[in-house]
Amino acid sequence: MDRRGFIKTCGTMAVASLIDPSLFSQALAQQQDGMFQAYKKAILVKSDGTPLKEEDIKPQVNYIFFYPHAATPCYLINLGETVPPAEIKLKDGKSYRWMGGVGAKKSIVSYSAICAHQWSYPTPQYSFINYYPPDKPSDTTKKGGIIQCCAHLALYDPKQGGSVIDGPSDFPLASVVLQEEGGKFYAVGILGKDQFQQFFDTYRTELRQQYGTTANARELVDKCVVMEVDKYVQAVVRC
Amino acid sequence: MSRQWSDVSRRELIVGAVSVGVAAPLLVYSKTPKRQKAQVVVVGGGYGGVTTAKYLKKENPNLDVVLIEERPFFMSCPMSNHFLSGLMELTQLCFPYNVLEVKYGVRVVNDKVLGVEVDRKVVRTSSGYIGYDYLVLSPGIDYDIEDRPFYRDSLVYNPPAFKPGSEHIYLKRLIEDFEGGDIVITVPPPPYRCPPAPYERAALIASMIKRNKLKAHMYFIDANERPVINSEGFLSAYYDLYRDIATYITSAQVKDIDVRKRVVKTTHGDFKYDLANIIPPMKASRLLEESDLLKKGQKWAEVNPLTFESHVKNVFVIGDASQSYLPKSGYAAHSEGKLVAKIINARIKGKEVKEEYLQMICYAMVSDKEAIMVETSFRYDGISKRFIPTHREDNQRKESTAKRYEEWAKGLWRDLFG
């Protein structure tokens, strides 16, 4: 490469970095008391592979996708109203600022679907942790607009960064940091106390059965297929 | 070991090999000098003890924690009715204690605790003494049969299967060998370990009779007026599903048992049996009596309801052995273990834990596919300075509740041994 070519390349890189999510991620990481982890930027797509648009995310429907690893499930929910940012405080004294909803109405939120209590997660057979829309509340706790795990009745608030509303969980759900760019949605990282290490330790056998190898299950994705949860899970267990 | 293999004579090697062979089950003892000390000693490797030990280390990895348990591995009583009725393998209920040492650094000592000397702050085991700063006792139950000697033979012939291990394995064999005839199951007066367990067991054995099309009748003899928990759910299942093969007899006390003639004598008549599961009354483990933590005549250890601390400072009693507002269950012991771990870790740092949340959630099968459930959460109220309960029962039997039940247990096992 000649001197001129080298300088030109550097210039391009400098411009490119202005829109690179990694810069955004670095800034976020500095503000978040170590509670933000940037992962590979991944585009959210529909089952046909085309980019997911805002109109595809129907309000109050529980969607699933896998991020940042091929095997780590996340929920995507359009709560139908503006969801403002919130300050999340953990029991261990750490805190972080959850950035609220994304999209035109700032109504779209996303969380890890691994219960922060004892790591129940949606499998192709069952999902015990689910979103309950306001008009379809839980029979047991009578609450709607919540994410609830039916195994031990851990309740989380999707409007408050996944904070614990009730039940035995010590931690909020980790949230997926979404960015909207030109009408497309990207996942760029995980905010909060993720349960991935515990998840991969605990479910080694199950994940190997489903994904062939642990490495496959751990693979970092750059594209996430978003689908309604009952299209992925055979029995959505509500309670 | 500093000595090389080449230094060991043939004779020594053979002697060594023999001793290793003999001492193999006691290998853990080799780490246990006759006198040792730990900051926290946890006695009992059930749900309460394992939870306490794990959470103490998880929150404070530098802490020196010893867990003493005489059984070589953990066996879950929750879900053991699944095993007894053929819905689950025994191995699914069993977990190695190794993971507590490997993953969290808890020193697990496979030994029998003979007593506690609270004034000297030492635990006496069959191989020596272990001193402590903090002691957590989670020793579970014993059968309360001293005033009722007729239970003694029955424990051997008709094991209650309320203590994990041989009792379950033998009862399972009796159930498998049963080809028809009369079955007797008895329920003691409360408090006893796991309130829904006898009712679930009766339903699952009745369900098994139907599934295997056996010519049999079950006499389900309850010391209580009605099921002590989820009564609506159990009663409707008994009526809807088993009324042709089972009779539910309430408020009946067991007076005598003749294991040779196979007769249970009760205040409501005598019942001959071909298969029996006689569940005696229960009390706290006799270890507590031997440690002066139970007053004469007391069945359960008195504790501070907010901290589970006994009358001796820094000595805690959790799980089924304590007298608490929580029912005696593995899940409650797990909740208590988490709380006590927080309290001890806070005290070590010179702090006190202020507000806490305790939960008890239990499921029970009423057939081989359907279950009911109960949840009570206790939230500390700073004004009244007590835990306020919220109680919920779901008595509608559902297959989805049975699936939740399985996930409930697996979640606990993931937490304890994952």
Interface residues (C-beta under 8 A of the other chain):
Chain A: C115 H117 Q118 W119 S120 Y126 F128 D139 T140 T141 C150 A151 H152 L153 D166 G167 P168 Q198 D201 T202 A235 V237 R238 C239
Chain B: S335 Y357 Q359 I361 E375 S377 R392 D394 S400 T401 K403 R404 E407 W408 G411 L412 R414 D415 G418
